[in-house]
């Protein structure tokens, strides 16, 4: 059986990450038959990159802040365009 002694020391964002992970798994299982595997994976990657850019912009979760600049914006736009082309 797993130990429960250290559960209260787990940061809130770790719990939120676990919940988000479960939601993502459920959503991908639900939409994969409709979108196809390639489109679904492309959308997941785009979502992860956009979220990571937002986290970097604000220095969230103890990360060093990396402001969005022109290069990052163009890279994100190209990822979105690529995902749309795959669709």
PyMOL commands that place a pseudoatom at each C-alpha (Angstrom):
pseudoatom trace, name=CA, resn=UNK, resi=1, chain=A, elem=C, hetatm=0, pos=[0.000, 0.000, 0.000]
pseudoatom trace, name=CA, resn=UNK, resi=2, chain=A, elem=C, hetatm=0, pos=[1.230, 3.521, -0.711]
pseudoatom trace, name=CA, resn=UNK, resi=3, chain=A, elem=C, hetatm=0, pos=[2.276, 5.626, 2.254]
pseudoatom trace, name=CA, resn=UNK, resi=4, chain=A, elem=C, hetatm=0, pos=[0.031, 8.578, 3.066]
pseudoatom trace, name=CA, resn=UNK, resi=5, chain=A, elem=C, hetatm=0, pos=[2.265, 10.268, 5.635]
pseudoatom trace, name=CA, resn=UNK, resi=6, chain=A, elem=C, hetatm=0, pos=[3.719, 12.916, 3.289]
pseudoatom trace, name=CA, resn=UNK, resi=7, chain=A, elem=C, hetatm=0, pos=[0.551, 13.797, 1.373]
pseudoatom trace, name=CA, resn=UNK, resi=8, chain=A, elem=C, hetatm=0, pos=[-0.032, 16.996, 3.341]
pseudoatom trace, name=CA, resn=UNK, resi=9, chain=A, elem=C, hetatm=0, pos=[3.419, 18.267, 2.305]
pseudoatom trace, name=CA, resn=UNK, resi=10, chain=A, elem=C, hetatm=0, pos=[2.648, 17.997, -1.413]
pseudoatom trace, name=CA, resn=UNK, resi=11, chain=A, elem=C, hetatm=0, pos=[2.272, 21.490, -2.967]
pseudoatom trace, name=CA, resn=UNK, resi=12, chain=A, elem=C, hetatm=0, pos=[-1.130, 22.540, -4.295]
pseudoatom trace, name=CA, resn=UNK, resi=13, chain=A, elem=C, hetatm=0, pos=[0.130, 22.711, -7.862]
pseudoatom trace, name=CA, resn=UNK, resi=14, chain=A, elem=C, hetatm=0, pos=[1.148, 19.035, -7.758]
pseudoatom trace, name=CA, resn=UNK, resi=15, chain=A, elem=C, hetatm=0, pos=[-2.437, 18.088, -6.909]
pseudoatom trace, name=CA, resn=UNK, resi=16, chain=A, elem=C, hetatm=0, pos=[-3.714, 20.394, -9.658]
pseudoatom trace, name=CA, resn=UNK, resi=17, chain=A, elem=C, hetatm=0, pos=[-1.263, 18.811, -12.102]
pseudoatom trace, name=CA, resn=UNK, resi=18, chain=A, elem=C, hetatm=0, pos=[-2.525, 15.349, -11.275]
pseudoatom trace, name=CA, resn=UNK, resi=19, chain=A, elem=C, hetatm=0, pos=[-6.123, 16.424, -11.807]
pseudoatom trace, name=CA, resn=UNK, resi=20, chain=A, elem=C, hetatm=0, pos=[-5.243, 18.142, -15.081]
pseudoatom trace, name=CA, resn=UNK, resi=21, chain=A, elem=C, hetatm=0, pos=[-3.391, 15.030, -16.232]
pseudoatom trace, name=CA, resn=UNK, resi=22, chain=A, elem=C, hetatm=0, pos=[-6.439, 12.878, -15.590]
pseudoatom trace, name=CA, resn=UNK, resi=23, chain=A, elem=C, hetatm=0, pos=[-8.644, 15.358, -17.467]
pseudoatom trace, name=CA, resn=UNK, resi=24, chain=A, elem=C, hetatm=0, pos=[-6.263, 15.424, -20.428]
pseudoatom trace, name=CA, resn=UNK, resi=25, chain=A, elem=C, hetatm=0, pos=[-6.212, 11.629, -20.632]
pseudoatom trace, name=CA, resn=UNK, resi=26, chain=A, elem=C, hetatm=0, pos=[-9.996, 11.490, -20.579]
pseudoatom trace, name=CA, resn=UNK, resi=27, chain=A, elem=C, hetatm=0, pos=[-10.324, 14.260, -23.163]
pseudoatom trace, name=CA, resn=UNK, resi=28, chain=A, elem=C, hetatm=0, pos=[-7.812, 12.726, -25.538]
pseudoatom trace, name=CA, resn=UNK, resi=29, chain=A, elem=C, hetatm=0, pos=[-9.552, 9.370, -25.340]
pseudoatom trace, name=CA, resn=UNK, resi=30, chain=A, elem=C, hetatm=0, pos=[-12.847, 11.083, -26.139]
pseudoatom trace, name=CA, resn=UNK, resi=31, chain=A, elem=C, hetatm=0, pos=[-11.672, 13.233, -29.079]
pseudoatom trace, name=CA, resn=UNK, resi=32, chain=A, elem=C, hetatm=0, pos=[-9.107, 10.941, -30.742]
pseudoatom trace, name=CA, resn=UNK, resi=33, chain=A, elem=C, hetatm=0, pos=[-11.734, 8.974, -32.689]
pseudoatom trace, name=CA, resn=UNK, resi=34, chain=A, elem=C, hetatm=0, pos=[-13.218, 12.210, -34.060]
pseudoatom trace, name=CA, resn=UNK, resi=35, chain=A, elem=C, hetatm=0, pos=[-10.049, 14.171, -34.807]
pseudoatom trace, name=CA, resn=UNK, resi=36, chain=A, elem=C, hetatm=0, pos=[-7.605, 11.404, -35.574]
pseudoatom trace, name=CA, resn=UNK, resi=37, chain=A, elem=C, hetatm=0, pos=[-4.375, 10.659, -33.750]
pseudoatom trace, name=CA, resn=UNK, resi=38, chain=A, elem=C, hetatm=0, pos=[-2.215, 13.167, -35.652]
pseudoatom trace, name=CA, resn=UNK, resi=39, chain=A, elem=C, hetatm=0, pos=[-4.509, 16.125, -35.058]
pseudoatom trace, name=CA, resn=UNK, resi=40, chain=A, elem=C, hetatm=0, pos=[-5.055, 15.193, -31.432]
pseudoatom trace, name=CA, resn=UNK, resi=41, chain=A, elem=C, hetatm=0, pos=[-1.327, 14.927, -30.695]
pseudoatom trace, name=CA, resn=UNK, resi=42, chain=A, elem=C, hetatm=0, pos=[-0.664, 18.198, -32.552]
pseudoatom trace, name=CA, resn=UNK, resi=43, chain=A, elem=C, hetatm=0, pos=[-3.316, 19.972, -30.464]
pseudoatom trace, name=CA, resn=UNK, resi=44, chain=A, elem=C, hetatm=0, pos=[-1.897, 18.532, -27.233]
pseudoatom trace, name=CA, resn=UNK, resi=45, chain=A, elem=C, hetatm=0, pos=[1.599, 19.750, -28.133]
pseudoatom trace, name=CA, resn=UNK, resi=46, chain=A, elem=C, hetatm=0, pos=[0.295, 23.210, -29.063]
pseudoatom trace, name=CA, resn=UNK, resi=47, chain=A, elem=C, hetatm=0, pos=[-1.596, 23.419, -25.775]
pseudoatom trace, name=CA, resn=UNK, resi=48, chain=A, elem=C, hetatm=0, pos=[1.480, 22.410, -23.796]
pseudoatom trace, name=CA, resn=UNK, resi=49, chain=A, elem=C, hetatm=0, pos=[3.712, 24.924, -25.572]
pseudoatom trace, name=CA, resn=UNK, resi=50, chain=A, elem=C, hetatm=0, pos=[1.227, 27.781, -25.161]
pseudoatom trace, name=CA, resn=UNK, resi=51, chain=A, elem=C, hetatm=0, pos=[0.804, 26.944, -21.486]
pseudoatom trace, name=CA, resn=UNK, resi=52, chain=A, elem=C, hetatm=0, pos=[4.566, 26.796, -20.970]
pseudoatom trace, name=CA, resn=UNK, resi=53, chain=A, elem=C, hetatm=0, pos=[4.994, 30.168, -22.682]
pseudoatom trace, name=CA, resn=UNK, resi=54, chain=A, elem=C, hetatm=0, pos=[2.390, 31.640, -20.327]
pseudoatom trace, name=CA, resn=UNK, resi=55, chain=A, elem=C, hetatm=0, pos=[4.121, 30.116, -17.288]
pseudoatom trace, name=CA, resn=UNK, resi=56, chain=A, elem=C, hetatm=0, pos=[7.462, 31.514, -18.482]
pseudoatom trace, name=CA, resn=UNK, resi=57, chain=A, elem=C, hetatm=0, pos=[5.969, 34.951, -19.120]
pseudoatom trace, name=CA, resn=UNK, resi=58, chain=A, elem=C, hetatm=0, pos=[4.799, 35.314, -15.530]
pseudoatom trace, name=CA, resn=UNK, resi=59, chain=A, elem=C, hetatm=0, pos=[7.498, 33.262, -13.814]
pseudoatom trace, name=CA, resn=UNK, resi=60, chain=A, elem=C, hetatm=0, pos=[4.831, 31.009, -12.336]
pseudoatom trace, name=CA, resn=UNK, resi=61, chain=A, elem=C, hetatm=0, pos=[5.546, 27.981, -10.133]
pseudoatom trace, name=CA, resn=UNK, resi=62, chain=A, elem=C, hetatm=0, pos=[8.916, 29.365, -9.083]
pseudoatom trace, name=CA, resn=UNK, resi=63, chain=A, elem=C, hetatm=0, pos=[10.291, 29.448, -12.622]
pseudoatom trace, name=CA, resn=UNK, resi=64, chain=A, elem=C, hetatm=0, pos=[12.510, 32.244, -13.867]
pseudoatom trace, name=CA, resn=UNK, resi=65, chain=A, elem=C, hetatm=0, pos=[10.541, 34.735, -15.944]
pseudoatom trace, name=CA, resn=UNK, resi=66, chain=A, elem=C, hetatm=0, pos=[11.201, 34.629, -19.687]
pseudoatom trace, name=CA, resn=UNK, resi=67, chain=A, elem=C, hetatm=0, pos=[9.096, 37.310, -21.370]
pseudoatom trace, name=CA, resn=UNK, resi=68, chain=A, elem=C, hetatm=0, pos=[7.372, 36.549, -24.649]
pseudoatom trace, name=CA, resn=UNK, resi=69, chain=A, elem=C, hetatm=0, pos=[9.380, 38.159, -27.431]
pseudoatom trace, name=CA, resn=UNK, resi=70, chain=A, elem=C, hetatm=0, pos=[8.983, 38.198, -31.183]
pseudoatom trace, name=CA, resn=UNK, resi=71, chain=A, elem=C, hetatm=0, pos=[10.825, 34.901, -31.702]
pseudoatom trace, name=CA, resn=UNK, resi=72, chain=A, elem=C, hetatm=0, pos=[8.691, 33.056, -29.157]
pseudoatom trace, name=CA, resn=UNK, resi=73, chain=A, elem=C, hetatm=0, pos=[5.515, 34.578, -30.556]
pseudoatom trace, name=CA, resn=UNK, resi=74, chain=A, elem=C, hetatm=0, pos=[6.412, 33.566, -34.101]
pseudoatom trace, name=CA, resn=UNK, resi=75, chain=A, elem=C, hetatm=0, pos=[7.337, 30.058, -32.939]
pseudoatom trace, name=CA, resn=UNK, resi=76, chain=A, elem=C, hetatm=0, pos=[4.004, 29.660, -31.147]
pseudoatom trace, name=CA, resn=UNK, resi=77, chain=A, elem=C, hetatm=0, pos=[2.104, 30.978, -34.167]
pseudoatom trace, name=CA, resn=UNK, resi=78, chain=A, elem=C, hetatm=0, pos=[3.905, 28.499, -36.433]
pseudoatom trace, name=CA, resn=UNK, resi=79, chain=A, elem=C, hetatm=0, pos=[3.005, 25.645, -34.086]
pseudoatom trace, name=CA, resn=UNK, resi=80, chain=A, elem=C, hetatm=0, pos=[-0.658, 26.660, -34.159]
pseudoatom trace, name=CA, resn=UNK, resi=81, chain=A, elem=C, hetatm=0, pos=[-0.515, 26.950, -37.962]
pseudoatom trace, name=CA, resn=UNK, resi=82, chain=A, elem=C, hetatm=0, pos=[1.090, 23.511, -38.204]
pseudoatom trace, name=CA, resn=UNK, resi=83, chain=A, elem=C, hetatm=0, pos=[-1.578, 21.948, -36.024]
pseudoatom trace, name=CA, resn=UNK, resi=84, chain=A, elem=C, hetatm=0, pos=[-4.285, 23.528, -38.150]
pseudoatom trace, name=CA, resn=UNK, resi=85, chain=A, elem=C, hetatm=0, pos=[-2.623, 22.213, -41.306]
pseudoatom trace, name=CA, resn=UNK, resi=86, chain=A, elem=C, hetatm=0, pos=[-2.516, 18.711, -39.836]
pseudoatom trace, name=CA, resn=UNK, resi=87, chain=A, elem=C, hetatm=0, pos=[-6.216, 18.993, -39.062]
for i in range(1, 87): cmd.bond("trace and resi %d" % i, "trace and resi %d" % (i + 1))
show_as sticks, trace
zoom trace
